[in-house]
Amino acid sequence: MKYKIIVDKQSRVNPSEEKREYIVDIEELRCKGNVYDSLVITKDEDYVMRRLALSEYQVLTVLPEPVKEPLPDLNIELFEGENYIYLVDLIGNKFYAEYLVKNDFTDMYVTINQMNSAINQTASQIELTVNQKLQGYASNEDVTELNSKITQTATEISTEVSRKVGNNEIISKINQSAEQIQINAEKISLERKRGKPNR
């Protein structure tokens, strides 16, 4: 599969004539829950880290040990100043961006944001996940992790939403089957919509 990486001085909604395009031709990057394949580009080396395998029956399984696939010919150059880095037609894959901060005293990599959304479908279930990790969110120096997941099978539907700041985590869950609904949360609010009485 060919992934197109764009580096530009302007955002993707208003690309400049100076934008640079890089094609990475690799096997598809896959994601299952919080486990994902990664395309890693650093100052010293570029590689794909495989954590998942796809069987002949299209079932994703987690590898016992990650497999590192070097990419020796990839060389991505940034502009001096602000850079906009994005993948064209990115769907369901994690995008993790690092860039080099110009500094007279040292080289420093800064992680800006980590985001992930995925739809995993098998014959027995569908799973939708959205995850985000932020540094310095809401003026907080701790790492903030935001996660939501919906899992649907033929017999039940479950949803989970969590927020973790440092070591403090809040989770709410709803599990629904034909027989019962279970709700687990710190606060529960049920509201009935009031309408006009029947005459």
C-alpha positions as CSV (number, residue, x, y, z in Angstrom):
1,M,0.0,0.0,0.0
2,K,1.3,3.5,-0.9
3,Y,1.1,6.1,1.8
4,K,1.6,9.7,0.7
5,I,3.3,12.0,3.3
6,I,2.9,15.7,2.8
7,V,5.2,18.3,4.3
8,D,4.1,21.9,3.8
9,K,4.4,25.5,5.2
10,Q,0.6,25.8,5.1
11,S,-2.3,23.6,6.2
12,R,-3.9,20.9,3.9
13,V,-6.9,23.2,3.4
14,N,-4.7,25.8,1.7
15,P,-1.6,24.0,0.4
16,S,1.4,26.0,-0.9
17,E,3.3,25.5,-4.2
18,E,6.3,24.5,-2.1
19,K,4.7,21.5,-0.5
20,R,6.8,18.3,-0.6
21,E,5.3,14.8,-1.2
22,Y,6.9,11.6,-0.1
23,I,5.6,8.1,-1.1
24,V,6.1,5.2,1.3
25,D,5.3,1.9,-0.3
26,I,4.7,-0.6,2.5
27,E,2.2,-3.3,3.6
28,E,-0.9,-1.7,5.2
29,L,-0.6,-0.3,8.7
30,R,-3.1,-2.0,10.9
31,C,-4.8,-1.2,14.2
32,K,-6.7,-3.4,16.7
33,G,-7.8,-1.6,19.9
34,N,-4.7,0.0,21.5
35,V,-2.3,-2.2,19.4
36,Y,-1.2,-0.8,16.1
37,D,1.5,-0.9,13.5
38,S,3.7,2.2,13.3
39,L,5.6,4.0,10.6
40,V,8.5,5.6,12.6
41,I,10.6,8.4,11.1
42,T,13.4,9.8,13.3
43,K,16.6,11.8,12.8
44,D,18.7,8.6,12.8
45,E,16.5,5.9,11.2
46,D,13.2,5.1,9.5
47,Y,11.3,1.9,9.9
48,V,7.9,0.1,10.3
49,M,7.2,-1.5,13.6
50,R,4.8,-4.4,13.1
51,R,2.7,-5.5,16.1
52,L,-0.2,-7.2,14.2
53,A,-0.5,-10.0,11.7
54,L,-3.4,-10.6,9.3
55,S,-4.4,-14.3,8.8
56,E,-5.6,-15.8,5.5
57,Y,-9.1,-15.5,7.0
58,Q,-8.7,-11.7,7.5
59,V,-8.4,-12.0,11.3
60,L,-6.0,-9.7,13.1
61,T,-3.8,-11.2,15.7
62,V,-1.2,-9.6,18.0
63,L,2.3,-10.7,17.4
64,P,4.2,-12.2,20.4
65,E,7.1,-9.8,19.7
66,P,7.1,-6.6,17.5
67,V,8.9,-7.0,14.2
68,K,11.0,-4.1,12.9
69,E,11.1,-3.5,9.2
70,P,13.8,-0.9,8.2
71,L,13.1,1.7,5.5
72,P,16.7,2.7,4.3
73,D,15.8,5.0,1.4
74,L,13.3,7.3,3.2
75,N,14.5,10.9,3.7
76,I,11.9,13.5,4.7
77,E,13.0,17.1,4.9
78,L,11.2,19.8,6.8
79,F,11.0,23.5,6.2
80,E,12.6,26.0,8.5
81,G,9.9,27.4,10.8
82,E,6.4,26.0,10.9
83,N,5.6,22.7,9.2
84,Y,2.3,21.0,8.5
85,I,2.8,17.2,8.2
86,Y,-0.1,14.9,7.2
87,L,-0.9,11.7,5.4
88,V,-3.2,11.9,2.4
89,D,-6.4,9.7,2.7
90,L,-5.4,8.6,6.2
91,I,-8.3,6.4,7.5
92,G,-8.2,4.3,10.6
93,N,-4.4,4.5,11.3
94,K,-2.5,6.2,14.1
95,F,-0.7,9.4,13.2
96,Y,2.2,10.2,15.5
97,A,4.3,13.3,14.5
98,E,7.6,14.4,15.8
99,Y,9.7,17.3,14.6
100,L,13.1,18.7,15.3
101,V,13.1,22.0,17.2
102,K,15.8,24.4,16.1
103,N,18.0,25.2,19.1
104,D,21.4,26.7,19.4
105,F,22.3,24.4,22.3
106,T,20.8,21.0,21.7
107,D,18.7,18.8,19.5
108,M,15.2,18.1,20.9
109,Y,12.3,16.2,19.6
110,V,8.9,17.3,20.7
111,T,5.7,15.2,20.5
112,I,2.8,17.4,19.5
113,N,-0.2,15.1,19.4
114,Q,-1.1,11.4,19.1
115,M,-4.5,10.4,17.6
116,N,-6.0,7.2,16.5
117,S,-9.3,6.0,15.1
118,A,-10.1,2.6,13.9
119,I,-12.9,0.3,12.7
120,N,-12.2,-3.4,13.2
121,Q,-14.7,-5.8,11.8
122,T,-14.8,-9.6,11.9
123,A,-17.6,-12.1,11.2
124,S,-18.6,-12.0,14.9
125,Q,-18.2,-8.4,16.0
126,I,-17.6,-4.7,15.0
127,E,-15.4,-2.5,17.1
128,L,-15.0,1.3,16.8
129,T,-12.3,3.1,18.7
130,V,-11.1,6.7,19.0
131,N,-8.1,7.6,21.1
132,Q,-6.1,10.8,21.7
133,K,-3.1,11.6,23.8
134,L,-2.2,15.2,24.6
135,Q,0.7,16.8,26.4
136,G,0.0,20.0,28.4
137,Y,-3.7,19.8,27.8
138,A,-5.7,22.5,29.6
139,S,-2.5,23.9,31.1
140,N,-1.8,20.6,32.8
141,E,1.8,19.2,32.5
142,D,0.5,15.6,32.9
143,V,-0.2,13.5,29.8
144,T,-4.0,13.4,29.1
145,E,-5.4,10.3,27.4
146,L,-9.0,10.4,25.9
147,N,-10.5,7.1,24.7
148,S,-13.9,5.8,23.5
149,K,-14.9,2.4,22.2
150,I,-18.1,0.8,20.9
151,T,-18.2,-3.0,20.5
152,Q,-21.2,-4.7,18.8
153,T,-21.9,-8.4,18.5
154,A,-25.1,-10.3,17.6
155,T,-26.0,-10.5,21.3
156,E,-24.8,-7.3,23.0
157,I,-23.6,-3.8,22.5
158,S,-21.0,-2.2,24.9
159,T,-19.7,1.4,25.1
160,E,-16.8,2.7,27.1
161,V,-15.5,6.3,27.5
162,S,-12.4,7.1,29.6
163,R,-10.2,10.1,30.5
164,K,-6.8,9.7,32.2
165,V,-4.8,12.6,33.5
166,G,-1.5,11.4,35.0
167,N,-2.5,8.5,37.3
168,N,-6.1,9.6,37.7
169,E,-8.6,7.8,35.4
170,I,-12.4,8.1,35.0
171,I,-14.3,5.4,33.1
172,S,-17.9,5.0,32.3
173,K,-19.4,1.9,30.7
174,I,-22.7,0.7,29.3
175,N,-23.4,-2.9,28.5
176,Q,-26.7,-3.8,26.8
177,S,-28.1,-7.3,25.9
178,A,-31.6,-8.4,25.2
179,E,-32.1,-9.2,28.9
180,Q,-30.5,-6.3,30.7
181,I,-28.7,-2.9,30.6
182,Q,-25.7,-2.3,32.9
183,I,-24.4,1.2,33.5
184,N,-21.2,1.9,35.4
185,A,-20.3,5.5,36.0
186,E,-19.4,8.0,38.7
187,K,-22.5,10.1,37.8
188,I,-25.6,9.0,36.0
189,S,-28.3,11.4,34.7
190,L,-31.5,10.1,33.2
191,E,-33.8,12.7,31.7
192,R,-37.3,12.2,30.3
193,K,-38.4,14.4,27.4
194,R,-41.6,16.1,28.3
195,G,-44.2,16.6,25.6
196,K,-47.8,17.6,25.3
197,P,-50.2,15.3,27.1
198,N,-52.4,13.0,24.9
199,R,-56.1,14.0,24.7
